[in-house]
Every structure is written in C-alpha cells, then in structure tokens.
Amino acid sequence: MQKTTTLSALLGLSLLWGGTLKAGNMKGKHLQNSTKKAKQFVLKKSQIAEGKALFGKNCISCHGRAAVGGTIKIAGVKPPSLNGAGGSHVAHHAPQKLLHTIAQGRKGMPSFGSKLKSQERKAIFSYLHSLWPQKMQKHYDKKFNIKVVK
C-alpha cells in the first residue's frame, strides 16, 4: 500500500509539472527542456489577423493590449506578458505546451478548450508569435522546429 501511494503521488506531481516519468530513474522531464528533435510545427502568417481578433475578444482583459501582461492579480497570479517584451518567459515553452495552456487553463487562467476550436487557439499563438522581436522568433523557431508559412 505504501509503495502504491508513493508511486501515485510521484505520478501526480509529474503530471502537475507537465512532465512524464522515466522508467527506472523516476525523474520528471519537462516538455520544454526536451533535447529530442520535435516534429515540425507550422505557423501560418494568414492566421495572424484572426488570432489578433480572437486575442482581443478572449484574452485582452487579463493579458492587456498587445499582450503586455496584466496589471491585476487573478487568483494570486499576475497574467504574464506574452509579447516577448523584457525576455518574456513564454518563449521557454514549446508551442504544444502553450496551446495546451490555452485549452486547459492554469493558475487562475480559465480554460478555452470548449470555447475555441484548435485552429482558433493556434491562430492566437500565431498572433503572439508575430509580436515577438525577430531575434526571439528565430531562436524560438530553431529551438522548437517551427516553420512559418504564408
């Protein structure tokens, strides 16, 4: 019973951290730190305008105009800047993780999985990516195997 409880607790912590458990060493591994070559992720420039409109309708009240970050705390957390200003932390996360966060919510952020279709969430991500400084975009695109197309 003790081993089952401990294993369940470790699995639960791993899932909270967004990682997976490796058999044998039981260490959590975060998606954004993976050294494995990621499957190519395609962003469409044609989705930026739609993403901007969707961001304005669904995200601006917490993340601010042009995704500069929130000014008030929600559930004890200040919504972060998503536009790349000041070395935005968002660029440390794989696009799949960011899309998952939009769909499932986290730390005071509501879930948009039932409100926005997958392509709409991806359009929001395309818009945010377009706000980032060019140097940040290039580094992110190389790190996470992103191809930007028309």
Secondary structure, 3 states (H helix, E strand, C coil): CHHHHHHHHHHHHHHHCCEEECCCCCCEEEHHHCCCCCCCEEEEHHHHHHHHHHHHHHCHHHHCHHHCCCCCCECCECCCCCCCCCCCHHHHCCHHHHHHHHHHCECCECCCCCCCCHHHHHHHHHHHHHHCCHHHHHHHHHHCCEEEEC
